Amino acid sequence: MTMTMHPRLSIRLGLNGHNKIYTRDMIHKSHSKTDLIDIINYCGIPIVFNHSNNKKELHEKIMMVFKESSCVILEDNHFKLKTMVQLKQYLTKPNPKKQLTIKEKSGVMAIAKSIIYYAQNGFDLRMSPHYQDTQTILDDMLYIKGFGDIPSVRRACRLMSSDPKFSDQVFKPLISPQVMKTLADKLLVKKNRPMQYTFTRKHVVISFD
């Protein structure tokens, strides 16, 4: 007799004295092994793991916590998640940190470079070899702002916020929680960095009249 399980169904089976959770499609495939490790560490999820665990094993460990510890309060984290319910909702949706192929990323960076060139030349279409009208610029900005993890995209968005032709637009780049934390950490280090002084030794001639 063959049993057919619903794709969303999770069951626990005893296997050699160990309980194992079998689940499909509960954690969205766009979350990588590194993403899952970051979530476990930063959210303080009570899971014992090592870096030799593969993505499937981490997946199973997280799902076990969802099943047995739904009332766990998460530690403060840059994902802005406070409860296991919020975490489950986050993991079942596509990763906000968009994964691009090398070709796709190159295309986004090329567009950002063209927009930066336009901005650095006084937002003058006549000076731009890439644009002839504002609609094309707007279309490109609305496309690339979804990839705010790329530095050149963030720069393009920052520069374009000063273009008077788009004063009614908000070009806020979409940045993943992971990159947001990295940027915040860099800013904190920069603020706490002690002031540096430079001393220059020169030969000085003093003459008296």
Buried (B, 14 or more C-beta within 10 A) or exposed (E): EEEEEEEEEBEBEEEEEEEEBEBEEBBEEEBBBEBBBBBBEBBEBEBEBEEEBEBEBBBBBBBBBBEEEEEBEBEEBBBEBBEBEBBBEBBEEEBBBBEBEEEEBEBBBEBBBBBBBBBEEEBEBEEBEBBEEEEBBBEBBEEBBEBBBBEBBBBBBEBBBEBEEBEEBEBEBBBBBBBBBBBEEEEEEEEEEEEEEEEEEEEEEEEEE
